[in-house]
């Protein structure tokens, strides 16, 4: 008989590496999977309905919202996206962990809808690493870097809402900790340490925005 598994929710500021973590979790184990989201956007070339997304019109999506079909949903650039509650339930009963790479707002919805979800906030090891990742490809405009740093300031305020906090200072170790949290044998770093790290990061990001991105940062206030 399968053992019920909990969804694994990963939240982090841009540049922390959570998408890489999510894909490694799914790619390296048959017991971690991505859910198939519902969206109102049109299929792109080679996308298959029911495999890449469930494609629906806005009226159908809104009916699904009203009927409580989504564990979380959001509107992004005029298109609606949602995570079907039934997919999380079916995976849990099979013993599979659904991995959700989402933002703070989506995580709050999941926490309310799925009380057993593993809510994990991923922190970068330091602000230098975060900034290096944001600038990584060398193609990011200063305004884009400033926007992402400003978003990080807000997102880091939510750390205390999460049951588990991990630091992505080593990809392999971070993955091992997340798997341990999912199976109930690891805890991540403690609340006091998490709060302290988050405040240190916020202070450092604030200084960088003030000293290096003042013009661009003001546009996001």
Number of C-alpha atoms within 10 A of each C-alpha: 6 9 10 15 24 25 28 25 25 24 28 25 23 20 20 25 18 22 17 12 21 22 15 15 23 16 12 9 10 10 15 24 20 19 21 18 18 23 22 21 17 12 15 8 6 7 12 12 13 11 11 15 20 18 21 17 14 14 10 12 21 15 11 15 16 10 9 13 17 23 22 23 21 16 11 8 7 9 13 18 21 23 21 21 17 13 16 24 17 14 21 19 15 14 16 22 29 27 22 21 19 16 16 21 14 19 24 17 15 25 19 12 15 17 11 13 22 25 25 24 27 25 26 25 16 18 19 13 15 22 19 12 16 20 16 12 8 9 9 12 10 15 15 15 19 25 19 18 26 21 14 21 19 13 20 22 13 17 24 15 15 19 15 22 28 23 20 20 15 10 15 11 13 17 18 13 21 26 17 14 20 22 13 11 11 14 16 20 14 12 15 10 11 22 18 11 19 22 16 14 22 21 13 16 22 18 13 17 19 14 10 12 18 14 14 18 22 13 10 12 7
